[in-house]
Amino acid sequence: MISVAKSKTLPVNGPPQSVEEPWDDQADIPIPQWQIDEVRRRLAEYEKNPVGAVTWEELEKEILG
């Protein structure tokens, strides 16, 4: 993670790149097979019935009232 002191020395176009830096280390973390299977299952379900999907806003409204 970038330090506060280092962030103060970055050029104006630097901070957006610095926000991405912590994620660069995540690329090597393996994804469990059960998660891959679940994403594929959900994608197949969506592809069968895309109209049945709801937006985040719709779901949030339903949950929060």
N, CA and C of each residue as an Amber inpcrd file, in Angstrom:
protein
   195
   0.8500000  -1.1690000   0.0000000   0.0000000   0.0000000   0.0000000
   0.8950000   1.2310000   0.0000000   0.4290000   2.2950000  -0.6000000
   1.2020000   3.5260000  -0.7020000   1.0760000   4.3290000   0.6000000
   2.1670000   4.9300000   1.0130000   2.1440000   5.7150000   2.2390000
   1.5810000   7.1120000   1.9670000   1.1270000   7.7630000   3.0160000
   0.6080000   9.1220000   2.8950000   1.7070000  10.0450000   2.4020000
   2.9120000   9.8830000   2.9490000   4.0270000  10.7390000   2.5410000
   4.3120000  10.5860000   1.0480000   4.3040000   9.3360000   0.5570000
   4.5660000   9.1170000  -0.8660000   3.4310000   9.6950000  -1.7120000
   2.1960000   9.5620000  -1.2590000   1.0660000  10.0700000  -2.0400000
   1.1310000  11.5790000  -2.2150000   1.7240000  12.2760000  -1.2290000
   1.8450000  13.7360000  -1.3240000   2.8660000  14.1720000  -2.3630000
   3.7670000  13.2710000  -2.7520000   4.7960000  13.6100000  -3.7300000
   4.4100000  13.2280000  -5.1520000   3.2770000  12.5590000  -5.3210000
   2.8590000  12.1250000  -6.6480000   2.3720000  13.3050000  -7.4780000
   2.6000000  13.2500000  -8.7970000   2.0660000  14.2950000  -9.6580000
   0.5410000  14.2040000  -9.6820000  -0.0940000  15.2230000 -10.2360000
  -1.5500000  15.2920000 -10.2600000  -2.1550000  14.0510000 -10.9030000
  -1.5410000  13.5150000 -11.9310000  -2.0970000  12.3250000 -12.5740000
  -1.6750000  11.0380000 -11.8700000  -0.9850000  11.1280000 -10.7320000
  -0.5170000   9.9540000 -10.0190000  -1.5370000   9.2520000  -9.1440000
  -2.3710000   9.9680000  -8.3890000  -3.2660000   9.2790000  -7.4570000
  -4.1640000   8.2030000  -8.0580000  -4.7720000   8.3910000  -9.2370000
  -5.5840000   7.2800000  -9.7440000  -4.7840000   6.0030000  -9.9280000
  -3.5540000   6.1110000 -10.3610000  -2.7150000   4.9330000 -10.5120000
  -2.4250000   4.3320000  -9.1350000  -2.2070000   5.1980000  -8.1340000
  -1.8810000   4.6820000  -6.8100000  -3.0580000   3.9340000  -6.1970000
  -4.2740000   4.2600000  -6.5930000  -5.4480000   3.5490000  -6.0950000
  -5.4470000   2.1210000  -6.6210000  -4.9220000   1.9170000  -7.8130000
  -4.8990000   0.5940000  -8.4170000  -3.7730000  -0.2840000  -7.8740000
  -2.7170000   0.3080000  -7.3320000  -1.5630000  -0.4610000  -6.8990000
  -1.8900000  -1.5980000  -5.9230000  -2.7310000  -1.3900000  -4.9070000
  -3.0040000  -2.5100000  -3.9990000  -3.6170000  -3.7090000  -4.7060000
  -4.3480000  -3.4860000  -5.7930000  -4.9920000  -4.5880000  -6.5030000
  -4.0130000  -5.3670000  -7.3490000  -2.8870000  -4.7570000  -7.6950000
  -1.8930000  -5.4640000  -8.5000000  -1.4020000  -6.7100000  -7.7800000
  -1.2990000  -6.6490000  -6.4670000  -0.8240000  -7.7920000  -5.6920000
  -1.8560000  -8.9080000  -5.6220000  -3.1000000  -8.6150000  -5.9270000
  -4.1770000  -9.5960000  -5.8030000  -4.2500000 -10.5400000  -7.0010000
  -3.5450000 -10.2340000  -8.0730000  -3.6510000 -11.0200000  -9.3040000
  -3.2230000 -12.4720000  -9.1170000  -2.3490000 -12.7390000  -8.1710000
  -1.8310000 -14.0900000  -7.9920000  -2.6220000 -14.9210000  -6.9890000
  -3.6720000 -14.3570000  -6.4090000  -4.4720000 -15.1020000  -5.4480000
  -5.3840000 -16.0490000  -6.2150000  -5.3000000 -17.3460000  -5.9340000
  -6.1420000 -18.2860000  -6.6780000  -7.6160000 -18.1600000  -6.3010000
  -8.4650000 -18.3770000  -7.2740000  -9.9100000 -18.3490000  -7.0480000
 -10.3580000 -19.7930000  -6.8540000 -11.0280000 -20.0770000  -5.7490000
 -11.4790000 -21.4510000  -5.5150000 -12.4260000 -21.9260000  -6.6150000
 -12.3610000 -23.2000000  -6.9260000 -13.1910000 -23.7560000  -7.9980000
 -14.6800000 -23.5580000  -7.7250000 -15.0980000 -23.6320000  -6.4540000
 -16.5180000 -23.4710000  -6.1450000 -17.0070000 -22.0730000  -6.5040000
 -16.1220000 -21.0640000  -6.3860000 -16.5250000 -19.7060000  -6.7580000
 -16.6380000 -19.5750000  -8.2710000 -15.7200000 -20.1770000  -8.9940000
 -15.7810000 -20.1580000 -10.4550000 -17.0570000 -20.8440000 -10.9280000
 -17.3700000 -21.9970000 -10.3140000 -18.5880000 -22.7250000 -10.6700000
 -19.8360000 -21.8920000 -10.3980000 -19.8590000 -21.1820000  -9.2760000
 -21.0160000 -20.3640000  -8.9190000 -21.1890000 -19.2000000  -9.8920000
 -20.1100000 -18.5700000 -10.2750000 -20.1950000 -17.4690000 -11.2480000
 -20.7200000 -17.9920000 -12.5790000 -20.2360000 -19.1560000 -12.9880000
 -20.7070000 -19.7450000 -14.2490000 -22.1870000 -20.1100000 -14.1640000
 -22.6200000 -20.6400000 -13.0170000 -24.0200000 -20.9990000 -12.8260000
 -24.9020000 -19.7550000 -12.9180000 -24.4870000 -18.6910000 -12.2460000
 -25.2690000 -17.4550000 -12.2590000 -25.3020000 -16.8210000 -13.6410000
 -24.1800000 -16.8690000 -14.3470000 -24.1350000 -16.3210000 -15.7010000
 -25.0660000 -17.1050000 -16.6180000 -25.0610000 -18.4360000 -16.5130000
 -25.9460000 -19.2660000 -17.3370000 -27.4070000 -18.9550000 -17.0200000
 -27.7180000 -18.7660000 -15.7440000 -29.0810000 -18.4210000 -15.3410000
 -29.4930000 -17.0780000 -15.9360000 -28.5920000 -16.1130000 -15.8880000
 -28.8700000 -14.7930000 -16.4570000 -29.0730000 -14.8860000 -17.9700000
 -28.2300000 -15.6680000 -18.6370000 -28.3300000 -15.7780000 -20.0900000
 -29.6440000 -16.4370000 -20.5090000 -30.1820000 -17.3400000 -19.6820000
 -31.4730000 -17.9670000 -19.9720000 -32.6220000 -16.9820000 -19.8080000
 -32.4960000 -16.0650000 -18.8400000 -33.5920000 -15.1560000 -18.5300000
 -33.0530000 -13.7880000 -18.1010000 -32.5040000 -13.0010000 -19.0460000
 -31.9420000 -11.7010000 -18.6730000 -32.9820000 -10.7250000 -18.1260000
 -34.2340000 -10.9190000 -18.4830000 -35.2910000 -10.0330000 -18.0040000
 -35.5170000 -10.2280000 -16.5010000 -35.1930000 -11.4100000 -16.0020000
 -35.3860000 -11.7020000 -14.5850000 -34.3700000 -11.0280000 -13.6760000
 -33.3240000 -10.4480000 -14.2500000 -32.3010000  -9.7790000 -13.4460000
 -32.8170000  -8.4260000 -12.9640000 -32.3140000  -7.9910000 -11.8180000
 -32.6720000  -6.6740000 -11.2960000 -31.4000000  -5.8490000 -11.1330000
 -31.5510000  -4.5550000 -11.2240000 -30.4100000  -3.6730000 -11.0290000
 -30.0970000  -3.5610000  -9.5360000 -28.9150000  -3.0670000  -9.2370000
 -28.5390000  -2.8560000  -7.8420000 -29.5180000  -1.8890000  -7.1710000
 -29.9100000  -0.8670000  -7.9000000 -30.8260000   0.1260000  -7.3560000
 -32.1770000  -0.5030000  -6.9860000 -32.6700000  -1.3850000  -7.8520000
 -33.9340000  -2.0760000  -7.5810000 -33.8220000  -2.9780000  -6.3500000
 -32.7090000  -3.6930000  -6.2690000 -32.5020000  -4.5820000  -5.1210000
 -32.3580000  -3.7890000  -3.8280000 -31.6100000  -2.7020000  -3.8920000
 -31.4260000  -1.8530000  -2.7190000 -32.7650000  -1.3000000  -2.2420000
 -33.5880000  -0.8590000  -3.1730000 -34.8960000  -0.3180000  -2.8180000
 -35.7710000  -1.4040000  -2.1770000 -35.7040000  -2.6140000  -2.7080000
 -36.4850000  -3.7290000  -2.1730000 -36.0210000  -4.0810000  -0.7490000
 -34.7250000  -4.0570000  -0.5370000 -34.1650000  -4.4150000   0.7790000
 -34.4340000  -3.3190000   1.8000000 -34.1560000  -2.0800000   1.4040000
 -34.2520000  -0.9730000   2.3600000 -35.6450000  -0.3420000   2.4310000
 -36.4570000  -0.6640000   1.4550000 -37.8360000  -0.1600000   1.4740000
 -38.0010000   1.1590000   0.9140000
